[in-house]
Amino acid sequence: MQSLLYAIGLGAGSIPVAAALNWIIKDGLGQLGGVLYASSMGEKFDSEPKRLRFNAALAMQGACLVDLLTPLVPHLFLPLASLSNIGKNIAWLASSATRAQIHQTLAMHDNLGDITGKAGSQTTAAGVVGTGLGVIVSAMVGHDVPSLLAAFLPLSGLSLWALHQSNCVVVTRTLNAQRLDLVLADFATTRSVPTPETIAPRERFLGAYRSLVCVNPPLTGESDATWVRGGKVLAAPGKVWVAAGAEDEDVLRGYYLASAARDAEQVEKFVAMVMEAGWHAHCVHVDQDRNAVQVVVDADANGKDTGATR
C-alpha cells in the first residue's frame, strides 16, 4: 500500500492521511454491507440458525483469504479490503444472531443466562489459545503468501469441518420448511412424527434449501384449494398462501394440506402428534421470505362470504 501511494505521487507526509482515509472507507463499506445483510435476513436468523451460522464461518474464512491475497495486488487494496471487511461484518452479525437461537435450544431448564455465560467463557479461552498458536505458526511459516496459504487452507478446512459436526448435534425444535418436509415425509410413510432429536442429524445446511411446497406463489384460480380454519391460510397441492396475522398452527395445517400427505381428515391428528413429539408448533417459519397475501372478504348476493384473496 505504501509503495502504491508513492507511485501516484503522494509524499511521505501525505501517506498517513491517505492510509487513514482508505482505512476509514473500507471500514465504513464493511459496516454498511453488514447492516444491509442483517436487514435482508429478517426471521431467517430464527428459522435457519445452523445454516446461517455455517454461512457466517464461510464468510469469515473467505474474508481472511482475501486478506492474505491482498499483498499480491496492492493497487487493489481498497476494493479487496472493503470486500474483506464486508465478509467479516456479515460473519460477526450472523454468528451473533444465530448464536442466541442456538443457545436457546441448549437451555433445557430455562437457563439461557448460564448457557450464554459458559459459551462466552469457552469462546474467550479458545481465542486466547488460538492467538498463542497463531503467533507460533506465524513465526514458523514466515511472511510469504504461498507459505501462509499452505498453513491457512488446511486450518480453515478443519475449522469448517468442526463447525459442521457441531451443527449436526444442535437440536432445533422450531419448524422451518426443511424440518417440516422431513417430518411430513416420515408421517406420510409411517404415520408417526419423528422427534427433533431424530431430525437434527438429517438436516442439510450447505447451500439453499428449496421445498416442494411453494409458499405464497402468484395467486390464480385454484379449483382444488382449501381454506384452513380461521380463513387466513389457503392450501392447494404443492402451494400454500399465508395471510398477514395467520396463526402458526394454521400455517402448519395449511402446509400439511399442501404437502404430499393431503389427507384432510388427518390434519388435526398430525398437529397434535407434532406437539407431542416435542416440536414447537407455535413457531413455524415457512413464509419469512415472502410477502403475506391480503385477504378481503366479500359477500355475494345471498350474503355468503366469498373469501376473495389478492
MOKA-V532877 format. One record per run of one state. SS is the DSSP state (H for helix, E for strand, L for the rest). FROM is the first residue (numbers start at 1). TO is the last residue. If there is no record, write none. Layout:
# MOKA-V532877
SS,FROM,TO ; SS,FROM,TO
This chain:
# MOKA-V532877
L,1,1 ; H,2,7 ; L,8,11 ; H,12,41 ; L,42,43 ; H,44,47 ; L,48,48 ; H,49,106 ; L,107,111 ; H,112,141 ; L,142,144 ; H,145,168 ; L,169,174 ; E,175,176 ; H,177,190 ; L,191,195 ; H,196,200 ; L,201,213 ; E,214,215 ; L,216,225 ; E,226,227 ; L,228,232 ; E,233,236 ; L,237,238 ; E,239,243 ; L,244,247 ; H,248,258 ; L,259,263 ; H,264,276 ; L,277,283 ; E,284,285 ; L,286,292 ; E,293,293 ; L,294,294 ; E,295,296 ; L,297,298 ; E,299,299 ; L,300,304 ; E,305,305 ; L,306,307 ; E,308,309 ; L,310,310
